[in-house]
Amino acid sequence: MPRKNLDEMEGAQQPQPKLQAPAMPQTVKEKIVSAVASRFAWLPKAMREGAMTETVEHFVERAMLKALGLTAVLMAISFWFIDVQKADKLLLAPLLFVIYTLALSLFMQEPRAKTSKRRREIDRDLLFAGRHLWIALKGGLPLFDSLVAISKSNYGAVSGELNKVVEKVFIGTPLDTAMQEVVEDNPSPSFRRMMLQIVNSVRSGADVADSLEVVLDQVSREQLIDIKEYGQKLNPVVMFYMVTGIIFPSLGVSVGILLLSFAGVKLVGSNIWAFVPLIALVQYMFLTYIEVSKPSYEL
């Protein structure tokens, strides 16, 4: 065969380099969202632990829009208050920056709030699900069948987490690997400790039921300690709430009006009504703190 034909055949067989599509330039909005997202390095992990499926950029954009709406409402209230007090309206300029920054920081805490809620939901039924698993293992039921039974039971978020393990095993993932993958994005330390103890027992060939019993005893003691600590700190919190949220607003305003009348300062109705949102905010904060700090599990 002539040399020319050989060169043509070799040239025809050589793969042609693939052309990559040029990267689309980012818009101004995308650059701002990316810059804001880069300041919250903890956000991706918190969103995974909170079981949030949206992207980080989409969540940041949504938080910025909600912060803008809240800022508009608060700025309208601030404008009304400054106008009533006949103060300088130039104060609205720094107030706009402060309010928007605080509002954005507030809405960016949504993944942490969902993570905390998810952890409380898991901890509420973890001990009962763990005891169910221990009884099943002691009765001779295989580990995977025990996990399937709990995933189909009414143990709330714990059943949902174990159902993820079952689904991973059904698609071919080894049981210990599936349990470890589910643990990585779980916000509950007690659940992680229990599952990792089972994983270590499976890999080392130890008795899973005995290892599980030790972990359940430890979790039970920790929950009892949490309940006792909540009862001890509830008394001073309630006392502080009574003083700050009830006694001070009622008696403090009355005494304040009396003292200001002696000083010749006259108060109009709008001045007194301005304290109502502040008092409502203080009471809401106390009630929220009491509710959040309350242990979610029952023994």
VEXGU-850497 format. One line per 4 residues: number of its first residue (from 0); for each residue x, z, y of N, C-alpha, C, CB. Coordinates in steps of 0.1 Angstrom, whole numbers, plus 5000, padded with zeros to 4 digits. Atoms other than C-alpha are relative to their C-alpha. Glycine has a CB too. Layout:
N
NUM> X Z Y X Z Y X Z Y X Z Y ~ ...
end
This chain:
299
0> 5009 5000 4988 5000 5000 5000 5009 5000 5012 4990 5012 5000 ~ 4992 5001 4988 5014 4991 5034 5001 5014 5007 4996 4990 5010 ~ 4998 4988 4992 5028 5019 5056 4990 5002 5010 5014 5001 5006 ~ 5009 4999 4990 5004 5011 5083 4986 5006 4995 4998 4987 5007
4> 5013 4995 5005 4973 5017 5061 5001 5014 4996 4997 4991 4988 ~ 4998 4986 5004 4988 5050 5048 4999 5009 5013 5013 5002 4994 ~ 5001 4992 4988 4992 5062 5084 4986 5000 5005 5009 4994 5011 ~ 5014 5000 4996 4956 5052 5092 4991 5009 4992 4994 4986 5000
8> 5008 4991 5008 4942 5071 5062 5003 5014 5003 5003 4996 4985 ~ 4996 4986 4997 4962 5102 5070 4994 5004 5013 5015 5001 5000 ~ 5006 4996 4987 4950 5101 5106 4985 5002 4999 5003 4989 5010 ~ 5015 4999 5002 4914 5097 5094 4997 5013 4994 4994 4989 4993
12> 5003 4987 5007 4917 5128 5072 5003 5012 5008 5008 5000 4987 ~ 4997 4988 4992 4931 5151 5098 4988 5005 5008 5012 4997 5010 ~ 5012 4995 4993 4904 5174 5112 5002 5000 5015 4997 5014 4996 ~ 4999 5000 4985 4897 5170 5149 4998 5014 5005 4989 4990 5005
16> 5002 4987 4994 4900 5201 5171 4986 5001 5005 5011 5003 5011 ~ 5013 4997 4995 4867 5217 5179 5000 5003 5015 4993 5011 4992 ~ 5001 4997 4986 4857 5218 5215 4991 5012 5002 4994 4987 5008 ~ 5007 4988 4997 4846 5252 5227 4992 4998 5013 5009 5012 5001
20> 5008 5001 4988 4818 5254 5252 5005 5009 5011 4985 5004 4997 ~ 4994 4991 4989 4830 5267 5286 4991 5012 5002 5001 4992 5013 ~ 5007 4987 4998 4820 5303 5293 4992 4999 5013 5010 5012 5001 ~ 5008 5001 4989 4791 5305 5316 5004 5011 5010 4985 5002 4996
24> 4996 4990 4990 4800 5322 5349 4989 5011 5002 5003 4994 5013 ~ 5009 4989 4999 4784 5356 5354 4993 5000 5014 5007 5014 4998 ~ 5007 4999 4987 4758 5360 5382 5004 5013 5006 4985 4998 4998 ~ 4997 4988 4993 4760 5386 5408 4993 5012 4993 4996 4999 5015
28> 5007 4989 5007 4734 5407 5390 5007 5004 4987 4985 4996 4997 ~ 4993 4997 5013 4753 5405 5357 5013 5008 5003 5002 4988 4992 ~ 4987 4993 4997 4785 5416 5374 4997 5014 5004 5007 4992 5012 ~ 5003 4986 4996 4768 5446 5390 4996 5008 4988 4988 5000 5011
32> 5004 4992 5012 4752 5456 5357 5012 5003 4991 4989 4992 4992 ~ 4988 4998 5008 4785 5452 5339 5009 5011 5006 5008 4988 4998 ~ 4992 4990 4993 4803 5473 5365 4994 5014 4999 5001 4997 5015 ~ 5006 4987 5002 4777 5501 5363 5001 5004 4985 4985 4999 5004
36> 4999 4996 5014 4777 5500 5325 5014 5005 4996 4996 4988 4991 ~ 4986 4996 5003 4815 5503 5324 5003 5014 5004 5010 4991 5006 ~ 4998 4986 4995 4813 5537 5342 4994 5010 4990 4994 5002 5014 ~ 5006 4991 5010 4793 5552 5313 5005 4996 4986 4984 4999 5001
40> 4994 5003 5013 4816 5549 5283 4993 5006 4988 5015 5004 5000 ~ 5007 4994 5011 4795 5572 5263 4987 4993 4996 4997 5015 5003 ~ 5013 5006 5001 4764 5550 5266 4998 4993 4986 4998 4990 5011 ~ 5003 5006 5013 4768 5528 5234 4998 5009 4989 5011 4990 4997
44> 5002 4990 5011 4772 5557 5211 4987 5008 5001 5012 5009 4999 ~ 5012 4992 4998 4744 5577 5227 4988 4991 4997 4999 5004 5014 ~ 5011 5008 5004 4721 5547 5223 4998 4998 4985 5001 4986 5007 ~ 5001 5001 5014 4729 5543 5187 4995 5013 4994 5014 4997 4993
48> 5005 4987 5006 4723 5580 5180 4986 5002 5004 5009 5012 5006 ~ 5013 4999 4996 4691 5578 5199 4990 4989 4994 4999 4999 5015 ~ 5008 5011 5006 4679 5548 5178 4994 4990 5009 4989 5006 4991 ~ 5004 5010 4990 4677 5525 5208 5005 4986 4996 5004 5004 5014
52> 4997 5014 5005 4677 5488 5197 5004 4991 5011 4989 4995 4992 ~ 4996 5009 4990 4682 5472 5231 5015 5000 5003 4992 5003 5013 ~ 4985 5001 4996 4716 5461 5245 5003 5010 5011 5004 4986 5003 ~ 4995 4991 4989 4736 5483 5269 4996 4994 5013 5015 5003 4998
56> 5002 5007 4988 4733 5457 5296 4985 5000 5004 5005 4986 5000 ~ 5014 5000 4997 4695 5455 5293 4995 5014 5004 4992 4995 4988 ~ 5004 4986 4996 4691 5493 5294 5005 5003 5014 5006 5010 4990 ~ 4995 4997 4986 4714 5496 5325 4992 4993 5010 5015 4996 5001
60> 5008 5007 4990 4694 5469 5343 4986 5006 5001 4998 4985 4995 ~ 5013 4993 4999 4661 5487 5334 5001 5013 5007 4995 5002 4986 ~ 4998 4987 4993 4675 5520 5346 5002 4998 5015 5012 5007 4994 ~ 4998 5002 4986 4686 5505 5379 4987 4996 5007 5010 4988 5002
64> 5013 5004 4994 4652 5490 5385 4991 5012 5001 4993 4989 4992 ~ 5008 4988 4999 4634 5523 5377 5006 5009 5011 5000 5007 4987 ~ 4994 4992 4989 4659 5541 5400 4996 4995 5014 5015 5001 4998 ~ 5004 5007 4987 4651 5516 5428 4985 5004 5003 5002 4985 4999
68> 5014 4997 4997 4614 5523 5424 4998 5015 5004 4991 4997 4988 ~ 5001 4986 4996 4618 5561 5425 5006 5002 5014 5008 5008 4989 ~ 4994 4998 4987 4641 5558 5455 4991 4995 5011 5013 4991 5001 ~ 5009 5005 4990 4615 5538 5473 4989 5010 5003 4993 4987 4996
72> 5010 4990 4999 4589 5565 5467 5005 5012 5008 4994 5005 4987 ~ 4994 4989 4993 4612 5593 5478 5004 4997 5014 5012 5005 4992 ~ 4996 5004 4987 4624 5574 5508 4987 5000 5009 5007 4987 5001 ~ 5013 5000 4992 4587 5570 5519 4996 5014 5004 4989 4993 4992
76> 5003 4986 4997 4582 5608 5516 5010 5005 5010 5000 5008 4987 ~ 4990 4995 4991 4614 5615 5534 4998 4994 5014 5014 4996 4996 ~ 5004 5006 4987 4604 5591 5562 4989 5008 5007 4997 4985 4999 ~ 5012 4993 4995 4571 5609 5566 5004 5014 5005 4989 5001 4990
80> 4996 4987 4997 4588 5643 5566 5009 5000 5013 5008 5007 4989 ~ 4992 5001 4988 4614 5633 5592 4992 4996 5012 5011 4989 4998 ~ 5008 5004 4988 4588 5617 5614 4991 5012 5005 4990 4988 4996 ~ 5008 4988 4996 4567 5649 5613 5009 5010 5008 4994 5007 4988
84> 4990 4990 4994 4598 5670 5622 5006 4994 5013 5010 5004 4990 ~ 4994 5006 4988 4607 5645 5650 5016 5000 4999 4996 5007 5013 ~ 4986 5000 5002 4642 5643 5635 5006 4985 5002 5004 5006 4987 ~ 4994 5013 4998 4667 5615 5638 4999 4991 4987 5015 5001 5003
88> 5002 5008 5012 4658 5586 5615 5012 4994 4994 4990 4989 5003 ~ 4988 5004 5006 4694 5577 5610 5004 5008 4988 5011 5000 5011 ~ 4997 4992 5012 4695 5604 5584 4996 4993 4988 4993 5014 5001 ~ 5005 5007 5012 4677 5580 5561 5011 4992 4994 4988 4992 5004
92> 4990 5009 5006 4708 5559 5557 5009 5007 4989 5010 4995 5011 ~ 4993 4993 5011 4730 5585 5538 4991 5005 4990 5008 5011 5006 ~ 5009 4995 5010 4699 5598 5522 4996 4990 4990 4987 5005 5007 ~ 5003 5011 5009 4692 5564 5507 5010 4999 4989 4999 4987 5007
96> 4989 5001 5010 4726 5563 5490 4999 5012 4990 5013 5000 5007 ~ 5000 4988 5009 4723 5599 5477 4988 5000 4990 4999 5013 5009 ~ 5011 5000 5008 4688 5595 5464 5001 4990 4989 4987 4997 5008 ~ 4998 5011 5010 4696 5562 5446 5010 5004 4989 5003 4987 5006
100> 4990 4995 5010 4727 5577 5430 4995 5010 4991 5012 5005 5008 ~ 5006 4990 5008 4709 5607 5418 4989 4995 4990 4994 5011 5008 ~ 5011 5005 5008 4679 5587 5405 5006 4991 4989 4991 4991 5009 ~ 4994 5008 5011 4702 5563 5386 5007 5009 4990 5011 4990 5006
104> 4994 4990 5009 4721 5592 5371 4990 5006 4991 5008 5011 5007 ~ 5011 4994 5008 4688 5607 5360 4995 4990 4989 4989 5003 5009 ~ 5006 5010 5010 4675 5575 5343 5011 4996 4990 4995 4988 5007 ~ 4990 5003 5010 4709 5569 5326 5001 5011 4989 5013 4999 5007
108> 5000 4989 5010 4704 5602 5307 4989 4997 4989 4998 5013 5007 ~ 5011 5003 5010 4675 5586 5287 5006 5000 4986 4993 4987 5003 ~ 4995 5000 5014 4697 5579 5256 5003 5014 4995 5013 4991 4999 ~ 4997 4986 5004 4709 5615 5256 4987 5008 4997 5009 5007 5011
112> 5013 4993 5002 4673 5627 5259 4994 4996 4987 4990 4997 5012 ~ 5005 5005 5013 4663 5605 5230 5008 5005 4988 4999 4985 5000 ~ 4991 4994 5010 4693 5617 5210 4996 5014 4997 5015 4999 5004 ~ 5003 4986 5002 4684 5653 5216 4986 5001 4993 4999 5007 5014
116> 5014 4999 5007 4647 5647 5206 5002 4996 4985 4991 4990 5007 ~ 4999 5005 5014 4658 5628 5175 5007 5011 4992 5008 4987 4999 ~ 4993 4989 5008 4682 5657 5165 4990 5011 4997 5012 5005 5009 ~ 5010 4990 5002 4654 5682 5170 4990 4997 4989 4992 5004 5013
120> 5009 5004 5010 4631 5662 5148 5006 5000 4986 4995 4985 5003 ~ 4993 5000 5013 4657 5659 5120 5002 5015 4996 5013 4993 5001 ~ 4997 4986 5003 4666 5696 5122 4987 5008 4996 5006 5007 5011 ~ 5013 4993 5003 4629 5706 5120 4997 5000 4985 4989 4994 5008
124> 5003 5002 5014 4625 5693 5084 5012 4999 4991 4991 4988 4998 ~ 4989 5002 5008 4660 5692 5072 5001 5011 4989 5013 5001 5009 ~ 4999 4989 5010 4660 5726 5054 4990 4998 4988 4998 5014 5006 ~ 5010 5002 5011 4628 5718 5035 5003 4988 4992 4986 4999 5006
128> 4996 5012 5007 4640 5683 5026 5012 5003 4991 5003 4989 5009 ~ 4988 4996 5008 4673 5698 5014 4996 5008 4988 5010 5007 5009 ~ 5004 4992 5012 4656 5723 4992 4992 4992 4990 4991 5012 5005 ~ 5007 5009 5009 4634 5696 4978 5010 4992 4992 4991 4990 5007
132> 4990 5008 5006 4665 5676 4970 5008 5009 4989 5010 4995 5010 ~ 4993 4990 5009 4682 5707 4954 4992 5002 4988 5004 5013 5007 ~ 5009 4998 5011 4652 5714 4932 5000 4988 4991 4986 5004 5005 ~ 5000 5012 5008 4651 5678 4921 5013 4998 4992 4997 4988 5008
136> 4987 5001 5007 4688 5678 4912 5001 5010 4989 5011 5001 5010 ~ 5000 4989 5011 4685 5711 4893 4991 4997 4989 4996 5013 5007 ~ 5009 5004 5010 4656 5696 4874 5005 4989 4991 4987 4997 5006 ~ 4994 5011 5008 4678 5668 4861 4997 4986 5005 4995 5001 4986
140> 5003 5013 4995 4666 5640 4883 5013 4994 5006 4989 5001 5011 ~ 4988 5006 4994 4694 5615 4893 4999 5001 5015 5001 4986 4996 ~ 4999 4998 4985 4706 5617 4929 4993 4989 5007 5015 4999 5004 ~ 5007 5011 4993 4693 5582 4939 4985 5002 4999 5005 4987 4994
144> 5014 4998 5002 4659 5589 4924 4995 5012 5009 4996 5002 4985 ~ 5004 4989 4991 4658 5622 4943 4999 4996 5014 5010 5012 4999 ~ 5001 5005 4986 4666 5605 4976 4988 4991 5002 5013 4992 5003 ~ 5012 5009 4999 4639 5579 4969 4987 5008 5001 4999 4991 4988
148> 5012 4991 5000 4614 5607 4963 4998 5006 5014 5000 5010 4989 ~ 5000 4994 4987 4623 5624 4996 4997 4990 5011 5013 5007 5003 ~ 5003 5010 4990 4622 5592 5015 4986 4996 5001 5009 4987 4998 ~ 5014 5003 5001 4586 5587 5004 4991 5012 5003 4997 4994 4987
152> 5008 4988 4997 4576 5623 5012 4998 5001 5015 5008 5012 4994 ~ 5004 4998 4986 4563 5637 5044 5010 5010 5007 4986 5005 5001 ~ 4990 4992 4993 4596 5651 5059 5004 4994 5013 5012 5002 4991 ~ 4997 5005 4987 4594 5633 5092 5012 4991 5001 5001 5011 5009
156> 4988 5008 4997 4627 5620 5106 5010 5000 4988 5006 5005 5013 ~ 4991 4999 5012 4646 5632 5075 4997 4989 4990 5000 5014 4994 ~ 5004 5010 5009 4626 5609 5053 5003 4986 5005 4984 5001 4997 ~ 4996 5013 4994 4632 5580 5077 5015 4998 4998 4997 5000 5015
160> 4986 5002 5001 4670 5586 5076 5004 4997 4985 5007 5013 5004 ~ 4998 5002 5014 4670 5588 5038 4995 4987 4995 4995 5011 4991 ~ 5005 5013 5004 4649 5557 5036 5010 4989 5004 4987 4997 5008 ~ 4989 5009 4997 4678 5539 5054 5010 4999 4989 5006 5004 5013
164> 4990 5000 5011 4701 5550 5026 4994 4992 4988 5003 5014 4996 ~ 5006 5007 5011 4677 5537 5000 5000 4985 5002 4985 5005 4997 ~ 5000 5015 4997 4673 5503 5017 5014 4994 4999 4995 4998 5014 ~ 4986 5005 5001 4711 5499 5019 5004 4999 4985 5010 5009 5008
168> 4997 5000 5014 4714 5507 4982 4993 4988 4993 4997 5013 4993 ~ 5008 5011 5006 4687 5481 4973 5007 4987 5003 4986 5001 5006 ~ 4994 5013 4996 4707 5454 4991 5015 4999 4994 5000 4998 5015 ~ 4987 5001 5006 4739 5462 4971 5010 5009 5005 5004 4987 5001
172> 4990 4991 4995 4757 5489 4990 5001 5012 4991 4996 5005 5015 ~ 4998 4988 5009 4772 5517 4969 4994 5012 5007 5015 5003 4997 ~ 5008 4989 4995 4753 5550 4973 5008 5008 5009 4995 5009 4988 ~ 4992 4992 4991 4782 5570 4988 5003 4993 5013 5013 5004 4993
176> 4998 5008 4988 4790 5542 5012 4988 4999 5009 5005 4986 4997 ~ 5012 5000 4992 4754 5539 5023 4997 5013 5007 4988 4996 4991 ~ 5002 4987 4994 4751 5576 5029 5010 5002 5012 5002 5011 4990 ~ 4990 4998 4989 4783 5576 5050 4997 4991 5012 5014 4996 4995
180> 5004 5009 4989 4771 5546 5071 4988 5006 5008 4996 4986 4995 ~ 5012 4994 4993 4738 5564 5079 5005 5012 5008 4989 5003 4990 ~ 4995 4987 4994 4757 5596 5088 5007 4996 5014 5009 5007 4991 ~ 4991 5003 4989 4779 5578 5114 4992 5000 5013 5006 4986 4999
184> 5008 5000 4988 4750 5573 5139 4989 5010 5000 4994 4986 5002 ~ 5010 4989 5000 4731 5605 5132 5004 5011 5009 4998 5005 4985 ~ 4996 4990 4990 4729 5630 5160 5000 5015 4995 4991 4999 5011 ~ 5001 4986 5005 4723 5661 5138 5012 5004 4993 4987 5001 4991
188> 4988 4996 5008 4754 5680 5128 4997 5006 4987 5007 5011 5008 ~ 5004 4995 5013 4735 5698 5100 4998 4989 4990 4988 5009 5002 ~ 5003 5012 5009 4723 5665 5085 5013 4994 4996 4991 4990 5007 ~ 4987 5007 5003 4758 5650 5088 5008 5009 4990 5008 4998 5012
192> 4993 4991 5009 4773 5681 5071 4995 4999 4986 5000 5014 5005 ~ 5006 5000 5013 4748 5680 5043 5003 4987 4992 4985 5002 5001 ~ 4998 5013 5006 4752 5643 5036 5014 4998 4996 4995 4989 5009 ~ 4986 5002 5003 4790 5643 5038 5004 5009 4988 5008 5003 5012
196> 4997 4992 5012 4791 5672 5013 4995 4993 4987 4993 5014 5002 ~ 5005 5008 5012 4770 5651 4989 5009 4989 4997 4985 4995 5003 ~ 4991 5012 5002 4793 5621 4995 5013 5005 4993 5003 4993 5013 ~ 4987 4995 5006 4824 5642 4987 4998 5004 4986 5005 5012 5009
200> 5002 4996 5014 4808 5656 4956 4998 4988 4991 4987 5009 4999 ~ 5002 5012 5009 4798 5622 4943 5014 4993 4998 4991 4990 5007 ~ 4987 5007 5002 4833 5608 4949 5010 5008 4992 5006 4997 5014 ~ 4991 4992 5008 4851 5638 4934 4995 5004 4987 5003 5013 5008
204> 5005 4997 5013 4828 5641 4905 4995 5015 4998 5009 4998 4989 ~ 5004 4986 5001 4817 5677 4913 4984 5000 4999 5004 5008 5013 ~ 5014 4998 5002 4782 5691 4908 4994 4999 5014 4997 5014 4993 ~ 5006 5002 4987 4761 5678 4937 4990 5012 5004 4992 4987 5001
208> 5010 4989 4997 4734 5706 4934 5007 5012 5004 4992 5003 4987 ~ 4993 4988 4995 4760 5734 4937 5005 4999 5014 5011 5003 4990 ~ 4995 5002 4987 4776 5719 4967 4989 5000 5011 5008 4987 5001 ~ 5012 5001 4991 4742 5712 4983 4995 5014 5002 4989 4992 4994
212> 5006 4987 4998 4731 5748 4977 5009 5008 5010 5000 5008 4987 ~ 4992 4993 4990 4761 5761 4997 4997 4996 5014 5015 4998 4997 ~ 5003 5006 4987 4754 5738 5026 4986 5005 5005 5000 4985 5000 ~ 5013 4995 4995 4717 5748 5027 5000 5014 5004 4990 4997 4988
216> 4999 4986 4996 4725 5785 5028 5006 5001 5013 5008 5008 4989 ~ 4994 4999 4987 4748 5779 5057 4991 4995 5011 5013 4991 5000 ~ 5009 5005 4991 4722 5758 5075 4989 5010 5003 4993 4987 4996 ~ 5010 4990 4999 4696 5785 5069 5004 5012 5009 4995 5005 4987
220> 4994 4989 4992 4718 5812 5084 5001 4995 5015 5013 5005 4995 ~ 4999 5005 4987 4725 5790 5114 4987 4999 5008 5007 4986 5000 ~ 5014 5000 4994 4688 5785 5121 4995 5013 5003 4991 4992 4991 ~ 5005 4986 4997 4681 5822 5119 5008 5005 5012 5003 5009 4988
224> 4993 4996 4988 4709 5828 5144 4995 4994 5013 5015 4997 4998 ~ 5005 5007 4988 4695 5802 5168 4987 5006 5004 4998 4985 4997 ~ 5013 4994 4996 4660 5818 5167 5003 5014 5006 4991 5002 4987 ~ 4997 4987 4994 4675 5853 5174 5006 4998 5014 5009 5008 4991
228> 4994 5002 4987 4696 5839 5203 4989 4995 5010 5011 4990 4999 ~ 5011 5004 4992 4665 5822 5217 4991 5011 5005 4991 4989 4994 ~ 5008 4989 4996 4645 5854 5217 5008 5009 5009 4996 5008 4987 ~ 4992 4991 4991 4674 5873 5234 5001 4994 5014 5013 5002 4994
232> 4998 5006 4986 4678 5848 5263 4987 4997 5006 5009 4988 4999 ~ 5013 5003 4994 4641 5843 5268 4995 5010 5010 4989 4998 4989 ~ 5004 4989 4991 4635 5877 5285 5006 4998 5014 5004 5013 4994 ~ 4995 5002 4987 4659 5872 5314 4995 4987 5007 5015 5000 5000
236> 5005 5013 4995 4648 5835 5318 4986 5002 5006 5000 4989 4989 ~ 5014 4998 4995 4611 5846 5321 5000 5009 5012 4992 5006 4989 ~ 5000 4992 4989 4620 5873 5345 5005 4992 5013 5010 5012 4998 ~ 4995 5008 4989 4640 5849 5367 4989 4990 5004 5012 4993 4996
240> 5010 5009 4997 4611 5825 5365 4989 5007 5008 4994 4993 4987 ~ 5010 4993 4993 4586 5851 5376 5004 5003 5015 4997 5014 4994 ~ 4995 4997 4986 4608 5860 5407 5001 4987 5008 5014 5006 4999 ~ 4998 5012 4992 4617 5824 5417 4988 4991 5001 5011 4992 4993
244> 5011 5010 5000 4586 5805 5407 4986 5006 5005 4998 4995 4987 ~ 5013 4994 4997 4558 5831 5415 5001 5010 5012 4994 5006 4988 ~ 5000 4990 4990 4568 5861 5435 5006 4995 5013 5009 5012 4995 ~ 4993 5005 4987 4592 5844 5460 4991 4990 5007 5013 4994 4996
248> 5008 5010 4993 4568 5815 5468 4988 5007 5007 4995 4989 4991 ~ 5012 4994 4994 4538 5838 5474 5003 5010 5011 4992 5007 4989 ~ 4996 4990 4991 4554 5868 5491 5010 4995 5011 5005 5012 4993 ~ 4990 5005 4991 4583 5849 5506 4995 4992 5012 5010 4992 4992
252> 5006 5008 4990 4562 5824 5525 4992 5009 5010 4990 4990 4994 ~ 5008 4991 4992 4539 5852 5538 5010 5008 5010 4992 5010 4992 ~ 4990 4993 4992 4569 5873 5550 5007 4991 5010 5010 5007 4991 ~ 4993 5010 4991 4586 5842 5564 4991 4997 5012 5004 4988 4993
256> 5009 5003 4989 4555 5833 5585 4999 5012 5010 4986 4996 4995 ~ 5001 4988 4991 4553 5869 5598 5012 5001 5009 4998 5012 4991 ~ 4988 4999 4993 4589 5870 5608 5002 4989 5011 5012 5000 4991 ~ 4999 5011 4990 4588 5836 5625 4990 5002 5011 4998 4987 4993
260> 5010 4998 4990 4557 5846 5644 5006 5010 5011 4987 5005 4995 ~ 4993 4990 4991 4577 5876 5659 5010 4993 5008 5006 5011 4992 ~ 4989 5007 4992 4605 5852 5669 4994 4989 5009 5009 4993 4990 ~ 5006 5010 4991 4580 5829 5687 5000 4986 4994 5007 5000 5013
264> 5000 5014 5006 4583 5800 5662 4986 4998 4994 5011 4999 4989 ~ 5013 5004 5005 4550 5783 5654 5001 4990 4989 4991 4995 5011 ~ 5000 5009 5011 4544 5767 5621 4987 4993 4999 5003 5008 4987 ~ 5013 5008 5002 4519 5739 5616 4998 4998 4985 5001 4986 5007
268> 5003 5001 5014 4502 5731 5583 5010 4991 4992 4986 4995 4999 ~ 4991 5009 5007 4526 5702 5575 5013 5007 4996 5003 4988 5008 ~ 4987 4993 5004 4556 5726 5575 4998 5008 4988 5004 5009 5012 ~ 5002 4992 5012 4540 5749 5550 4998 4992 4988 4988 5009 5002
272> 5002 5009 5012 4528 5721 5527 5013 4993 4995 4990 4989 5004 ~ 4987 5006 5005 4564 5708 5526 5006 5008 4989 5009 4998 5012 ~ 4994 4991 5010 4573 5738 5504 4993 4998 4986 4999 5014 5004 ~ 5008 5002 5012 4546 5728 5478 5008 4992 4989 4987 4994 5002
276> 4992 5008 5010 4567 5700 5461 5012 5008 4995 5004 4987 5006 ~ 4989 4992 5004 4597 5723 5460 4997 5011 4990 5007 5006 5012 ~ 5005 4990 5009 4578 5751 5444 4996 4994 4986 4989 5008 5006 ~ 5004 5007 5013 4563 5727 5418 5012 4996 4992 4990 4989 5004
280> 4988 5005 5007 4597 5713 5410 5007 5012 4993 5009 4993 5010 ~ 4993 4988 5006 4612 5748 5404 4992 5004 4988 5001 5011 5011 ~ 5008 4995 5012 4583 5758 5381 5001 4990 4989 4986 5002 5004 ~ 4999 5010 5011 4585 5725 5362 5014 5001 4993 4998 4986 5006
284> 4987 4998 5006 4623 5730 5357 5001 5011 4991 5010 5001 5011 ~ 5000 4989 5009 4618 5764 5343 4992 4998 4987 4995 5012 5007 ~ 5008 5003 5011 4590 5754 5320 5007 4990 4990 4987 4995 5004 ~ 4993 5010 5008 4610 5724 5308 5012 5006 4993 5005 4988 5008
288> 4989 4994 5007 4641 5745 5301 4996 5009 4989 5008 5008 5011 ~ 5005 4991 5011 4621 5770 5281 4995 4992 4988 4988 5009 5005 ~ 5005 5009 5011 4605 5742 5261 5011 4994 4992 4990 4990 5005 ~ 4988 5007 5006 4638 5724 5255 5008 5009 4991 5008 4993 5010
292> 4991 4991 5007 4658 5754 5245 4993 5007 4988 5004 5011 5010 ~ 5007 4994 5011 4631 5765 5220 5004 4993 4987 4985 5000 5002 ~ 4996 5006 5013 4643 5760 5183 4987 4992 4995 5004 5010 4990 ~ 5011 5008 5005 4622 5732 5168 4996 5003 4985 5004 4986 5001
296> 5002 4997 5014 4624 5745 5132 4993 5013 4998 5012 4999 4992 ~ 5007 4987 5004 4603 5772 5115 5005 5004 4986 4985 4998 5000 ~ 4995 4995 5012 4615 5794 5087 4990 5008 4993 5013 5008 5002
end
